């Protein structure tokens, strides 16, 4: 038990360290700002209703507007973290036992990859793998493109071994994803019966608007009167 508590404390501390060190990603945010609205119209970040039989939550990431010129990576990651924070708060009374992450590559091109900000990618990978509540149980890449190897070679330097082990790629039209999770938990556009993407999107847009004050209250995400040792560790925080 003591070891579990110590591990949880380390996760919480790293969470706050990253938020305070990279405040342009985590703290300087407004879901109604133009940059946020543009990001939310470019990509979909959709925690899906329901749970798997194992009590896992499923989250779908997809390109909504495939124009690479509109793909602003850091702004998209900031929007993603806002949705993640809202989702975690919404689930506070119904904790899941892990997450299944689904990336749909449809519409994603090498031009999108070229617009990836390496510094932001490092922060994203560090945070999602080490600094947030909830364990990633599976990652599925749908509609895997022929250039997936190039994408993975870009990301793998920041990926830990546990995440690499649960990563699965699936070709267009393949039924292999449903060996891992129930098809019916996907939106209708993916052959499921879990609602339409447009309705799920509107739900989370409304949730962001509803929780705008929560998201923009920087005091909620800052360490209150941290001791000098913690302050110094935040200043010196480096991401490999």
SULPEKA-V924409 format. One record per pair of residues at least 4 apart in sequence whose C-alpha atoms are under 8 Angstrom apart, sorted by the first residue. I is the first residue (numbers start at 1). J is the second residue. D is the distance in whole Angstrom. If there is no record, write none. Layout:
I,J,D
I,J,D
This chain:
1,5,6
2,6,6
3,7,6
4,8,6
5,9,6
6,10,6
7,11,6
8,12,6
9,13,6
10,14,6
11,15,6
11,130,7
11,131,5
11,132,7
11,133,8
12,16,6
12,131,7
12,132,7
13,17,6
14,18,6
14,130,8
14,131,6
15,19,6
15,127,7
15,131,5
15,132,6
16,20,6
16,221,7
16,222,7
16,223,7
17,21,6
17,233,8
17,234,5
17,237,8
18,22,6
18,23,8
18,123,8
18,127,7
18,234,8
19,23,6
19,25,8
19,26,5
19,27,7
19,221,7
19,222,8
20,26,8
20,27,8
20,221,8
20,222,6
20,234,7
21,234,6
21,235,7
21,237,8
22,26,6
22,27,8
23,27,5
23,28,6
24,28,5
24,29,8
25,29,7
25,74,7
25,75,8
25,77,7
25,78,5
26,78,6
26,81,7
26,82,8
27,215,8
27,216,7
27,218,6
27,221,7
28,216,7
29,33,8
29,36,8
29,78,7
29,215,7
29,216,6
30,36,7
30,212,7
30,215,7
30,216,6
31,36,5
31,37,7
31,79,7
31,82,8
31,208,6
31,209,7
31,212,6
32,36,6
32,37,6
32,209,7
32,212,8
33,37,6
34,38,6
35,39,6
35,75,7
36,40,6
36,75,7
36,76,8
36,78,8
36,79,6
37,41,6
38,42,6
38,70,8
39,43,6
39,70,8
39,71,7
39,72,7
39,75,6
39,76,5
39,79,7
40,44,6
40,45,8
40,76,7
40,79,7
41,64,7
41,65,7
42,63,6
42,64,5
42,65,5
42,66,7
42,70,7
42,71,7
42,76,8
43,61,7
43,62,6
43,63,5
43,64,5
43,65,7
43,76,7
44,60,8
44,61,6
44,62,5
44,63,6
44,64,6
44,201,7
45,59,7
45,60,6
45,61,5
45,62,7
45,80,6
45,83,7
45,201,8
46,59,6
46,60,5
46,61,6
46,200,7
46,201,7
46,204,7
47,57,7
47,58,6
47,59,4
47,60,6
47,87,7
48,57,7
48,58,6
48,59,6
48,60,7
48,185,8
48,186,7
48,194,8
48,200,7
49,58,8
49,185,8
49,194,7
50,57,7
50,185,7
51,55,5
51,56,5
51,57,5
51,58,7
51,96,8
51,185,8
52,56,5
52,57,7
52,58,8
52,181,7
52,182,7
52,185,8
54,97,7
55,96,6
55,97,6
55,98,7
56,96,6
56,97,5
56,98,5
56,99,5
56,100,7
56,137,8
57,96,6
57,97,8
57,98,6
57,99,5
57,100,6
58,99,6
58,100,5
58,101,6
58,102,7
59,99,7
59,100,6
59,101,5
59,102,6
60,101,6
60,102,5
60,103,6
60,104,8
61,101,8
61,102,6
61,103,5
61,104,6
62,103,6
62,104,5
62,105,7
62,106,7
63,104,7
63,105,8
63,106,7
63,107,6
63,108,7
64,107,8
65,70,8
65,107,8
66,107,5
66,108,7
67,71,7
68,109,8
68,111,6
68,112,5
68,115,8
71,76,8
71,112,7
71,115,7
72,76,6
72,115,7
73,77,6
73,115,7
73,116,6
73,117,6
73,120,8
74,78,6
74,116,8
74,117,7
74,120,6
75,79,6
76,80,6
77,81,6
77,120,8
77,124,7
78,82,6
79,83,6
80,84,6
81,85,6
82,86,6
82,208,7
82,215,7
83,87,6
83,204,7
83,208,7
84,88,6
85,89,6
85,215,8
86,90,6
86,207,7
86,208,7
86,211,7
86,215,8
87,91,6
88,92,6
91,95,6
91,96,8
96,134,8
97,134,7
97,135,7
98,134,5
98,135,5
98,136,6
98,137,6
99,134,7
99,135,6
99,136,5
99,137,6
99,138,7
100,136,6
100,137,6
100,138,5
100,139,6
100,140,8
101,136,7
101,138,6
101,139,5
101,140,6
102,139,6
102,140,5
102,141,6
102,142,7
103,139,8
103,140,6
103,141,5
103,142,6
104,141,6
104,142,5
104,143,6
104,144,8
105,141,7
105,142,6
105,143,5
105,144,6
105,145,7
106,142,8
106,143,6
106,144,8
108,112,6
108,113,8
109,113,7
110,114,6
110,147,8
110,151,8
111,115,7
112,116,7
113,151,7
116,121,7
117,121,6
118,122,6
119,123,7
120,124,6
121,125,6
122,126,6
122,158,6
122,239,7
122,240,8
123,127,6
123,239,7
124,128,6
125,129,6
125,158,6
125,159,7
126,130,6
126,131,7
126,158,8
126,239,7
127,131,5
127,132,6
128,132,6
129,136,8
129,160,8
129,163,8
136,163,8
137,166,7
138,163,8
138,166,5
138,167,6
138,168,8
139,163,8
139,166,6
139,167,5
139,168,6
140,167,6
140,168,5
140,169,6
140,170,7
140,177,7
141,167,8
141,168,6
141,169,5
141,170,6
142,169,6
142,170,5
142,171,6
142,172,7
143,170,6
143,171,5
143,172,4
143,173,7
144,148,6
144,169,6
144,170,6
144,171,5
144,172,7
145,171,8
147,151,7
148,152,6
149,153,6
150,154,6
151,155,6
152,156,6
153,157,7
155,159,7
156,160,8
158,240,8
159,163,7
159,164,7
160,164,6
161,165,6
162,166,7
163,167,6
170,174,6
170,176,7
170,177,7
175,179,8
176,180,8
177,181,7
178,182,6
178,183,6
181,185,8
182,186,8
183,191,7
183,192,5
184,191,7
184,192,4
184,193,5
184,194,6
185,192,6
185,193,7
185,194,5
186,190,6
186,191,7
186,192,5
186,193,7
186,194,6
186,195,8
187,191,7
187,192,5
187,193,6
187,194,5
187,195,5
187,196,5
187,197,6
188,192,5
188,193,5
188,194,6
188,195,6
188,196,5
188,197,7
189,196,7
189,197,7
195,199,7
195,200,7
196,200,6
197,201,6
198,202,6
199,203,6
200,204,7
201,205,6
202,206,6
203,207,6
204,208,6
205,209,6
206,210,6
207,211,6
208,212,6
211,215,6
212,216,6
213,217,6
214,220,8
217,221,7
218,222,6
219,223,8
219,224,8
226,230,6
226,231,6
227,231,6
228,232,6
229,233,6
230,234,6
231,235,6
232,236,6
233,237,6
